[in-house]
Amino acid sequence: MIFPIYYLLIAYGILMAMAGLFIIFNLYHILMFGLENFKTAFVVLLYLGATLGIAYMSYVLITQFDWSGEIILSDLIRSIIPSIL
């Protein structure tokens, strides 16, 4: 069975969209129910900074890869099984 590598990119995009929903959910609850002081603002900025940093690094790595290739599933399985046994 042969499938294009960009299928993995589609799955990754779906996972990133779900992560985005969780980020929005978390930020809403931190801002609405968190304490209103410097520490809360600092945690929100730290959280957003780390999230944006990870998203940027992910983008940089993804754009360097050639997504036009294909994966042959039977060859992949044959290469994995001997390393397990």
FIPA-478921 format. One record per residue (C-alpha): residue in one letter; x, y, z; chain; residue number from 1. Coordinates in nm, 3 decimals, decimal comma, m for minus. Layout:
<atoms>
<atom code="a" x="X" y="Y" z="Z" unit="A" pos="NUM"/>
...
</atoms>
This chain:
<atoms>
<atom code="m" x="0,000" y="0,000" z="0,000" unit="A" pos="1"/>
<atom code="i" x="0,139" y="0,339" z="m0,102" unit="A" pos="2"/>
<atom code="f" x="0,027" y="0,670" z="0,041" unit="A" pos="3"/>
<atom code="p" x="0,158" y="1,025" z="0,000" unit="A" pos="4"/>
<atom code="i" x="0,360" y="1,174" z="0,285" unit="A" pos="5"/>
<atom code="y" x="0,142" y="1,485" z="0,292" unit="A" pos="6"/>
<atom code="y" x="m0,127" y="1,273" z="0,462" unit="A" pos="7"/>
<atom code="l" x="0,091" y="1,302" z="0,772" unit="A" pos="8"/>
<atom code="l" x="0,087" y="1,680" z="0,729" unit="A" pos="9"/>
<atom code="i" x="m0,293" y="1,677" z="0,719" unit="A" pos="10"/>
<atom code="a" x="m0,305" y="1,470" z="1,040" unit="A" pos="11"/>
<atom code="y" x="m0,056" y="1,710" z="1,199" unit="A" pos="12"/>
<atom code="g" x="m0,273" y="2,006" z="1,096" unit="A" pos="13"/>
<atom code="i" x="m0,577" y="1,849" z="1,259" unit="A" pos="14"/>
<atom code="l" x="m0,380" y="1,791" z="1,581" unit="A" pos="15"/>
<atom code="m" x="m0,256" y="2,151" z="1,575" unit="A" pos="16"/>
<atom code="a" x="m0,613" y="2,278" z="1,532" unit="A" pos="17"/>
<atom code="m" x="m0,720" y="2,073" z="1,835" unit="A" pos="18"/>
<atom code="a" x="m0,423" y="2,212" z="2,031" unit="A" pos="19"/>
<atom code="g" x="m0,532" y="2,562" z="1,928" unit="A" pos="20"/>
<atom code="l" x="m0,877" y="2,500" z="2,074" unit="A" pos="21"/>
<atom code="f" x="m0,721" y="2,383" z="2,401" unit="A" pos="22"/>
<atom code="i" x="m0,501" y="2,694" z="2,408" unit="A" pos="23"/>
<atom code="i" x="m0,804" y="2,920" z="2,365" unit="A" pos="24"/>
<atom code="f" x="m0,990" y="2,724" z="2,635" unit="A" pos="25"/>
<atom code="n" x="m0,696" y="2,751" z="2,876" unit="A" pos="26"/>
<atom code="l" x="m0,641" y="3,122" z="2,815" unit="A" pos="27"/>
<atom code="y" x="m1,009" y="3,196" z="2,865" unit="A" pos="28"/>
<atom code="h" x="m1,014" y="3,020" z="3,200" unit="A" pos="29"/>
<atom code="i" x="m0,685" y="3,172" z="3,317" unit="A" pos="30"/>
<atom code="l" x="m0,801" y="3,523" z="3,230" unit="A" pos="31"/>
<atom code="m" x="m1,157" y="3,487" z="3,361" unit="A" pos="32"/>
<atom code="f" x="m1,098" y="3,289" z="3,679" unit="A" pos="33"/>
<atom code="g" x="m0,734" y="3,359" z="3,761" unit="A" pos="34"/>
<atom code="l" x="m0,620" y="3,618" z="4,005" unit="A" pos="35"/>
<atom code="e" x="m0,595" y="3,968" z="3,865" unit="A" pos="36"/>
<atom code="n" x="m0,236" y="4,056" z="3,935" unit="A" pos="37"/>
<atom code="f" x="0,109" y="4,055" z="3,780" unit="A" pos="38"/>
<atom code="k" x="0,162" y="3,682" z="3,830" unit="A" pos="39"/>
<atom code="t" x="m0,141" y="3,589" z="3,620" unit="A" pos="40"/>
<atom code="a" x="m0,034" y="3,820" z="3,337" unit="A" pos="41"/>
<atom code="f" x="0,318" y="3,678" z="3,357" unit="A" pos="42"/>
<atom code="v" x="0,191" y="3,319" z="3,337" unit="A" pos="43"/>
<atom code="v" x="m0,031" y="3,405" z="3,039" unit="A" pos="44"/>
<atom code="l" x="0,258" y="3,574" z="2,856" unit="A" pos="45"/>
<atom code="l" x="0,491" y="3,285" z="2,939" unit="A" pos="46"/>
<atom code="y" x="0,230" y="3,033" z="2,817" unit="A" pos="47"/>
<atom code="l" x="0,170" y="3,224" z="2,493" unit="A" pos="48"/>
<atom code="g" x="0,542" y="3,277" z="2,436" unit="A" pos="49"/>
<atom code="a" x="0,622" y="2,909" z="2,480" unit="A" pos="50"/>
<atom code="t" x="0,330" y="2,808" z="2,257" unit="A" pos="51"/>
<atom code="l" x="0,424" y="3,050" z="1,981" unit="A" pos="52"/>
<atom code="g" x="0,790" y="2,946" z="2,007" unit="A" pos="53"/>
<atom code="i" x="0,701" y="2,580" z="1,966" unit="A" pos="54"/>
<atom code="a" x="0,466" y="2,661" z="1,677" unit="A" pos="55"/>
<atom code="y" x="0,740" y="2,863" z="1,504" unit="A" pos="56"/>
<atom code="m" x="1,001" y="2,588" z="1,545" unit="A" pos="57"/>
<atom code="s" x="0,750" y="2,338" z="1,414" unit="A" pos="58"/>
<atom code="y" x="0,679" y="2,558" z="1,111" unit="A" pos="59"/>
<atom code="v" x="1,050" y="2,597" z="1,035" unit="A" pos="60"/>
<atom code="l" x="1,106" y="2,220" z="1,048" unit="A" pos="61"/>
<atom code="i" x="0,795" y="2,139" z="0,844" unit="A" pos="62"/>
<atom code="t" x="0,881" y="2,382" z="0,563" unit="A" pos="63"/>
<atom code="q" x="1,224" y="2,220" z="0,516" unit="A" pos="64"/>
<atom code="f" x="1,076" y="1,879" z="0,437" unit="A" pos="65"/>
<atom code="d" x="0,978" y="1,755" z="0,089" unit="A" pos="66"/>
<atom code="w" x="0,612" y="1,656" z="0,124" unit="A" pos="67"/>
<atom code="s" x="0,574" y="1,527" z="m0,233" unit="A" pos="68"/>
<atom code="g" x="0,718" y="1,181" z="m0,159" unit="A" pos="69"/>
<atom code="e" x="0,536" y="0,858" z="m0,092" unit="A" pos="70"/>
<atom code="i" x="0,559" y="0,591" z="0,176" unit="A" pos="71"/>
<atom code="i" x="0,539" y="0,226" z="0,082" unit="A" pos="72"/>
<atom code="l" x="0,378" y="0,070" z="0,385" unit="A" pos="73"/>
<atom code="s" x="0,501" y="m0,286" z="0,325" unit="A" pos="74"/>
<atom code="d" x="0,865" y="m0,166" z="0,305" unit="A" pos="75"/>
<atom code="l" x="0,819" y="0,038" z="0,619" unit="A" pos="76"/>
<atom code="i" x="0,682" y="m0,258" z="0,812" unit="A" pos="77"/>
<atom code="r" x="0,961" y="m0,486" z="0,687" unit="A" pos="78"/>
<atom code="s" x="1,223" y="m0,235" z="0,803" unit="A" pos="79"/>
<atom code="i" x="1,064" y="m0,196" z="1,149" unit="A" pos="80"/>
<atom code="i" x="1,000" y="m0,563" z="1,234" unit="A" pos="81"/>
<atom code="p" x="1,365" y="m0,683" z="1,229" unit="A" pos="82"/>
<atom code="s" x="1,465" y="m0,400" z="1,463" unit="A" pos="83"/>
<atom code="i" x="1,194" y="m0,507" z="1,711" unit="A" pos="84"/>
<atom code="l" x="1,293" y="m0,873" z="1,706" unit="A" pos="85"/>
</atoms>
